Amino acid sequence: MSEQATDKRQTQHYVQHHEQGLARRLSLWRDAQLARQALRDAGEPGLVLDLPSGAGRFWPVLAEHSNRVILAADPSTDMLDIAEAQSSAEIRKRIRTFQSSAFSIGLSANAVDCIFCMRLFHHVADSEKRMAILEEFHRVTRDTAIVALWVDGNLKAWRRKRQEGSRLDASGTPTVRNRFVVCRSDIESEFAQAGFRVVGYHDFLPGYAMWRVYVLRKAGE
């Protein structure tokens, strides 16, 4: 099997995993609710960049604002193909897709009103990498950014920290993590260093869940 075919199968598996089961569907419903609240806090921006757009699960929410223009970027062209294939013709007409990394966005300075980033920062453990992304967001957005990630200060983060030492594979080696909890004071300091101020935030389940959506605005704007 070719490398391209393998990548496409992995992408399809990712999409299916995030759509199966009642709990998953309820989670997606709550994610959409948080996205709507964040977009309202950001002033219902007219030109939004969804990055990384993944399977396009937030495109219907972004498209609810009839005058909104939506740009959607992802490092994976396979993911963009799947997102377009499973979207309605009406939504596809509203969206321009292109391949791009969050570290180097193929747009000019102040190109969009808002960067919408719901599925990236909880995969980035390194502070320097988060700063590089935030600084690129600051360059490209004219006004706001919406950023979601896992934060501490809740029951699930406390449980996760207690369990981390016991997560071993069959050989007794600690398992490799690909999702990370960030200290709230650390990430909020990084926002400020990158030139953003926190407009507000919304928690998935306050006091219990790790998921938090921040609304940021360029300092001085």
N, C-alpha and C positions, 0 to 999 in steps of 0.2 A: 504494500500500500504506500502511495506517495506521501511525502511530508505534508503537502497541501491538503490531501484527503484526510489525514490524521488530524490536522488543525481544525478542519471543518467539523469532524465528528466530535472533537472536544468542545467546540463552540456550541454545537447543538445540545450536547449533554448539559452544558452550563445553563442554557436556556430552559431545558426541561426540568432540571433540578430546582430552578427558582420559580416554577409554576405549579408544582405538584403538591397536593395535600391541602386540607382545610386550613391548617395553621399557617401554611405558606401563603395561601390566598388572603387570609386575614392580615398577615404581615404586609402584603403588597397594598392592601386597602389602606392600612395605617400609614404606610410610606407615602402614598398618594395624598393623603390628608395633610401630612406634614409638608409636602412639597407645595401644596396650594397655600398653606399658611405662610410659608417662607416667601413665596412669590408675592403675596399681598404685602408682606413686610418690606419687600424690596421695591414696592411701588408699582407692581404689575409691569415689569420691563417689557418694552416693545421688541427688542432685538436680543435674543438669548442664545448663548452657546452652550449646548449640552455636551459635556466632556468629562469622562468618557461616556459615550451614549450607550455602550453595551448593546443589549438586545432591544433598545428603544422602549423600555417599559414605561418611561415617564413621558414619552411623546404625546399620548392622549391628554395628559394633564397640562403639558405646556401648550397644546393646541386649543385648550378650552377658551383661551383669550383670543377672540376672533381676529384682532389686529396684530397679533404677535408674529414676528418672523423668527424662525427657528433654524439655527445652524447646529449640526450634530457631527461630532468628530469622535473617532476611536482609533487606537493603534492597529486594530484588527479589521481588515477589509471584509473578512468572513462574517464578523459580528455585524458590521454595517449591512451586508447583504441580507442576513437573516432578519435584522430589524426592519428593513424595507419590505421584505417579502411577507412579513406577518402584520404589516400595518395597512390600514385602509387606504384607498386611492386618495381620499380627501386629505388624510394626514400626510401622505407622501408628497402631495402638491405643496404643502406648507414648509417642507424641510429640505435643506441643502446639506448633503453629507460630504465629508472629506476625511481622509486618513490623517491623523495627527497625534502626537504625544503631548501630554500635559506639560512636559519639560520644555518643549519648543513648539508653540502653537503657530500654525501657518497663517497668522493674521497680523495686521498692522496694529500699532499702539492705539488704544481707545476705540477698538473696532466694534465692540458690542456694549449693550447696556448692562448685561449681567452674564456671569459665567455660572452655570448650574452644574455642580459636581457632587453627585450623590453616591457614587460607587468607586471611590479611589482611596481616600485618606486612611481608611481603616486597614489598608494593605501596606501602608508605608510606615515602617518602624523608625527610620532614621530621620532625626530632626533636620539635618542639612538638606536631605531630599525634599522634605515637606516645605522647607524655606524656598528651595529652588522653584517648586511648583507655585507657591504663593506669590513669589516675586514675578513669575511669568503671568499669573492671573492679574496681578496689579498692573502690569504693562498693557494687557489686552482689554481689560474691562474699562469702560468709561466711568462706571458708577458702582455697581455692586457685584458681590459673589455669594453664592449659596453653597455651603460646604458641609457635608455630613461625615461623621466618624464615630468611633467608639470612645467614650470618655469614662473616667473613674468617678467615684463618689456615688455609686449606686450598688444595689445588692448583687446584681449579676457580675459586675466588675470585681467585687470582693470575692465572690465564689470562684471566679476564673483564676484570680491570683492564688488562691489556696490550692486549686487543683493543678496548677501548672507544673509543680514539681513531680507529680505522679503520672504525667502524660508520657509514657514510654512506648516504643514500638516493640515488636516481638523479640528483638535482640537486646532489649533493655536500654536502648539509646533514646534520649529525649526526642520527641517528635518535633518536626520542623513546623513552625507556625507560619501562616500567611495572612493572618488578621491580628491586629494589635490594639490594645487599649492605651490611650494617651491621657496623661495627666491634664486636667482641665486648665490649670494655671500655665502649664507648658505651652499648650496649643494656643491659648489666648495671648500669651506673650509673643509667640511666633506670628500671629495675626498682626499684632501691633508693629513688630519689627519689619514686616513686609509692607507696612503702610496702610493697614486696614483698621477700622474700629468696629466693634461688635454692635450691630443694631439690635439684635435679639437672638434668641434661640428657642428651639422646640424639642422636647424630649419625647421619645417613643412611648415610654411609660415612666413618668417622673419617679425617681427614687428606686426604681426596679431595673429598667433596661439600660443598656450601655449606649444605645443609638441616640445621637443628638445632631440636630440640624442647625447650623449657625447661619445667620444672615450678616454679611459683612459689607461695609461701605468704605470707599477710599477716604482716608483721613483728610479732613478739610473740605470734603465735597458736601 
